[in-house]
Every structure is written in C-alpha cells, then in structure tokens.
Amino acid sequence: MSNGNRSFNIAICGLGGMGNWHRETIARIENLNLVGSFDIDPARQRFAEEHGVRPYGSWKELLDDPAVDIVTLAVPNELHRPLAIDALRAGKNVVCEKPVALSSAELRQMADVADAMGMVFTVHQNRRWDEDFLTARKVVESGVLGPVFRIESCVLGCRGIPGDWRQLPERGGGMILDWGVHLLDQILQMFPSDPLRTVRASVDHVTNELVDDGFYADLGFASGLAVHVEVGTSHFISKPRWMVFGRDGSAQIEWGCKGRIVRCTDHSKNDAVPIRTAAGLTKTMAPRTDDTIKEFPLPEVHSDVRDFYRNVMDAIDGRAKIIVKIPEVARVMRLMEAVKKAAESGETVHFEQG
Ligand SMILES: NC(=O)c1ccc[n+]([C@@H]2O[C@H](COP(=O)([O-])OP(=O)(O)OC[C@H]3O[C@@H](n4cnc5c(N)ncnc54)[C@H](O)[C@@H]3O)[C@@H](O)[C@H]2O)c1
C-alpha cells in the first residue's frame, strides 16, 4: 500500500490522549503532513505549539484553511457527529475516532453528508491492525483447529472507567462504546459473510451507575459459531485475550501474541485415566494422553497501523477502496444497540435474517 508521490495535509481536532497518538503516528508517515491542530483546552493548544504544531485559533479557522485535506477528529464521543458534519460540509475528508457516533441514526446523518459532499469519511478502527486479532483470524482461517465452534474475546482491566467524559452517558461513555466497538468490529471482520442471528448480553455497574463499566455479549451466528465478547474494568485476575475452540484443537492468544495451539492428533484413541477428586471421579474431563495431543506455536503475523492512513490517502486519490467502510461501521453500531437492548431486556435479540 502506498500513496505515490502526492502529499496530503492533515489537521487534528482534539489534541488529548488519542489526538497526541495521531500526532506521533502521522509524523512517521511518508507524504502526510500535520499542518495544525485545534483543542478547546488552552493547555493542549500550548502543548501543540511546544511540539512544533500550529494551533489554529478556532475550529472555524481550521476548517477555513484551504490547505487542509483531511481532518482527524479525536474529541469526546458526543462531538463526533456535529464536528464531522462541519468538516465534511467544509469540503474536508474526515477520519473520525471510534465510536463513530452515539447511535446508528447519528451515523446515518454523517454518512449522508459525506455522500452529498463526495468526501472520504472513515473511522479509526485501528484495532483491525492489532496483531493478536490478526493471529486469531489467521488461526481460524488456516483450518488448523478444524471447524471452529466457539471463540472468546476478552479485554479485562482493573482500574474502573477513567474519571472523565467516559463516565457520562450523554458524552458517549461506557465500555460497550469504548472497547466493545473494537471487539465487536473484530469479530464481524473475522466472519463477514456469516449472518449474526442472536445476541444475548449483560452489563456491569461495579464502579459506575450511569454507564456500563463492563459487559458481555454472546453472539450466535447462522453457521452455528458461538462467540463470547467480554469487557471488564474490575477484574484483578484477567482471562486470555483470545480462546479459539475447534473440533480438532484449541488456541490461546494473549496480548503481544504469546500463546499456543494444542491439537488432537488422533480422535480415535480415547482411553482416559479417570481423575479422582475428594468427592468423585470423572473420565470426561480427564486430560488426553501425550500420544494423541500435540502443541504448536502460533503463526506469525506482522502489521503496520500506519497502513490505516496510507489507505485513507490512497482512497482520496481513487487508487484504493477505503478499508474501514461506513456500512461495516454501521453494522457494528447496530450491534452495540442490540447488545444494550439485550442487556436491558434480559432477552435474546434477533439481529440479522439473511
Ligand atoms: N482508537 C483508539 O485506540 C482510541 C483510544 C483512545 C481514545 N479513542 C477515542 O479518541 C477520542 C478522544 O479520546 P481521548 O482519550 O483522547 O480523550 P481526551 O479527553 O484525552 O482528549 C479529548 C480532547 O478533546 C478536546 N476537546 C473537547 N471538546 C473539544 C472541541 N469542541 N473542540 C476541540 N477540542 C475539544 C479536549 O480538550 C481534549 O484535549 C474518543 O472518541 C475516544 O473514544 C480511540
């Protein structure tokens, strides 16, 4: 993926934690020039200046600058819709942080403006470039586990929700929107043509009453695949980042791609030495003997998250299709709404027919 020789000018709106990540990342991308930023916080305006970035005096001044080709929005979630619409109407291509909006209805308004203006509009679903995700997908696609029947994707921390706008529902707080948007997007990316039939879910309110500070969602796909997605912020002992279970083997994948694959080499050899516990005996749960089981390392994957921006430039130039497509983002938005509905009602939500 390359963007040829043409260079693009980009400006960042919101130079907080993630805005600064964009600043650092853009500095390492060929043919992408950071021409300025705007933040309502004077301290972040000074931060920009100290780091050699021009702080625009206002949002309007940034939008009025004809040199700006692309605007990256890294502001709190409730501002994504109005600021994206401003930028698109000003004739800018827009990279919006996740979650793209607070609802699928808001996203439709944004997408309509992007279409009307003919601008590139995409969302920073950067965790599509996470190597743990790419490893899990490669394991599934390789067939090494046989038909996969269950996947667990968990991100569990123990610090509660950061004490800022993320604690407020009207600002788009809560873990479904914060981390759920990544994990659900990854799963839908893994199985793009398997309709998602059912959603069951539950939310946690351990440290916060107003927004969910964790959730689980159980997804039932048309193929029979079951996926468990879980996010937590009060978990002092974690779980593996990924568990993938197939008929012929299992895989465990951690952050940083440590893990292993264990395969059954001979299903027919089924002699088991029962496990005896103080109160009983089980053959079913006895481990397999070494001659029918083999351990393998995980496949290697390499990714470069800068390809996100390279693709944006290529898409503006008409040389590539945008990777993070709005219909995919909309499907994830609808899924997050289904997760909330399932959690509130305690009932199974039927998601897609197809
Ligand atoms: N993709 C990822 O991996 C990832 C990671 C973290 C955060 N994010 C997303 O990035 C966005 C920002 O999160 P953050 O952690 O950087 O938050 P943050 O609070 O650290 O930064 C937000 C910044 O926006 C500024 N701001 C607020 N209102 C503004 C306005 N009207 N105009 C200009 N600036 C304004 C604030 O002053 C602040 O500096 C959120 O949407 C969040 O979900 C994405």
The ligand as an SDF file (V2000), in Angstrom:
LIG
                    3D

 44 48  0  0  0  0  0  0  0  0999 V2000
   -8.8560    4.1580   18.5490 N   0  0  0  0  0  0  0  0  0  0  0  0
   -8.3160    4.0770   19.7500 C   0  0  0  0  0  0  0  0  0  0  0  0
   -7.4850    3.2100   20.0270 O   0  0  0  0  0  0  0  0  0  0  0  0
   -8.6810    5.0810   20.7870 C   0  0  0  0  0  0  0  0  0  0  0  0
   -8.0310    5.1210   22.0280 C   0  0  0  0  0  0  0  0  0  0  0  0
   -8.3880    6.1180   22.9320 C   0  0  0  0  0  0  0  0  0  0  0  0
   -9.3910    7.0200   22.6000 C   0  0  0  0  0  0  0  0  0  0  0  0
  -10.0060    6.9390   21.3980 N   0  0  0  0  0  0  0  0  0  0  0  0
  -11.0810    7.8750   21.0200 C   0  0  0  0  0  0  0  0  0  0  0  0
  -10.4880    9.1600   20.8000 O   0  0  0  0  0  0  0  0  0  0  0  0
  -11.4060   10.1840   21.2010 C   0  0  0  0  0  0  0  0  0  0  0  0
  -10.7090   11.0760   22.2260 C   0  0  0  0  0  0  0  0  0  0  0  0
  -10.3710   10.2850   23.3460 O   0  0  0  0  0  0  0  0  0  0  0  0
   -9.1510   10.7140   24.2910 P   0  0  0  0  0  0  0  0  0  0  0  0
   -8.8360    9.5370   25.1260 O   0  0  0  0  0  0  0  0  0  0  0  0
   -8.0790   11.3290   23.5060 O   0  0  0  0  0  0  0  0  0  0  0  0
   -9.8650   11.8210   25.1740 O   0  0  0  0  0  0  0  0  0  0  0  0
   -9.1700   13.0350   25.8860 P   0  0  0  0  0  0  0  0  0  0  0  0
  -10.1770   13.5560   26.8640 O   0  0  0  0  0  0  0  0  0  0  0  0
   -7.8030   12.6680   26.3460 O   0  0  0  0  0  0  0  0  0  0  0  0
   -8.9890   14.1130   24.7050 O   0  0  0  0  0  0  0  0  0  0  0  0
  -10.0520   14.7870   24.1000 C   0  0  0  0  0  0  0  0  0  0  0  0
   -9.5660   16.1790   23.7330 C   0  0  0  0  0  0  0  0  0  0  0  0
  -10.5910   16.8340   23.0090 O   0  0  0  0  0  0  0  0  0  0  0  0
  -10.6040   18.1870   23.4240 C   0  0  0  0  0  0  0  0  0  0  0  0
  -11.8890   18.7880   23.0960 N   0  0  0  0  0  0  0  0  0  0  0  0
  -13.0730   18.6640   23.7550 C   0  0  0  0  0  0  0  0  0  0  0  0
  -14.0220   19.3740   23.1170 N   0  0  0  0  0  0  0  0  0  0  0  0
  -13.4400   19.9180   22.0310 C   0  0  0  0  0  0  0  0  0  0  0  0
  -13.9110   20.7570   20.9920 C   0  0  0  0  0  0  0  0  0  0  0  0
  -15.2070   21.1560   20.9100 N   0  0  0  0  0  0  0  0  0  0  0  0
  -13.0470   21.1530   20.0420 N   0  0  0  0  0  0  0  0  0  0  0  0
  -11.7310   20.7810   20.0980 C   0  0  0  0  0  0  0  0  0  0  0  0
  -11.2330   20.0020   21.0780 N   0  0  0  0  0  0  0  0  0  0  0  0
  -12.0860   19.5630   22.0210 C   0  0  0  0  0  0  0  0  0  0  0  0
  -10.3170   18.1260   24.9020 C   0  0  0  0  0  0  0  0  0  0  0  0
   -9.8720   19.3680   25.4210 O   0  0  0  0  0  0  0  0  0  0  0  0
   -9.2510   17.0290   24.9450 C   0  0  0  0  0  0  0  0  0  0  0  0
   -7.9470   17.5690   24.8430 O   0  0  0  0  0  0  0  0  0  0  0  0
  -12.6320    9.4680   21.7340 C   0  0  0  0  0  0  0  0  0  0  0  0
  -13.5930    9.3770   20.7200 O   0  0  0  0  0  0  0  0  0  0  0  0
  -12.1250    8.0790   22.0970 C   0  0  0  0  0  0  0  0  0  0  0  0
  -13.1140    7.0750   22.0310 O   0  0  0  0  0  0  0  0  0  0  0  0
   -9.6650    5.9990   20.4840 C   0  0  0  0  0  0  0  0  0  0  0  0
  1  2  1  0
  2  3  2  0
  2  4  1  0
  4  5  1  0
  4 44  2  0
  5  6  2  0
  6  7  1  0
  7  8  2  0
  8  9  1  0
  8 44  1  0
  9 10  1  0
  9 42  1  0
 10 11  1  0
 11 12  1  0
 11 40  1  0
 12 13  1  0
 13 14  1  0
 14 15  2  0
 14 16  1  0
 14 17  1  0
 17 18  1  0
 18 19  2  0
 18 20  1  0
 18 21  1  0
 21 22  1  0
 22 23  1  0
 23 24  1  0
 23 38  1  0
 24 25  1  0
 25 26  1  0
 25 36  1  0
 26 27  1  0
 26 35  1  0
 27 28  2  0
 28 29  1  0
 29 30  1  0
 29 35  2  0
 30 31  1  0
 30 32  2  0
 32 33  1  0
 33 34  2  0
 34 35  1  0
 36 37  1  0
 36 38  1  0
 38 39  1  0
 40 41  1  0
 40 42  1  0
 42 43  1  0
M  CHG  2   8   1  16  -1
M  END
$$$$
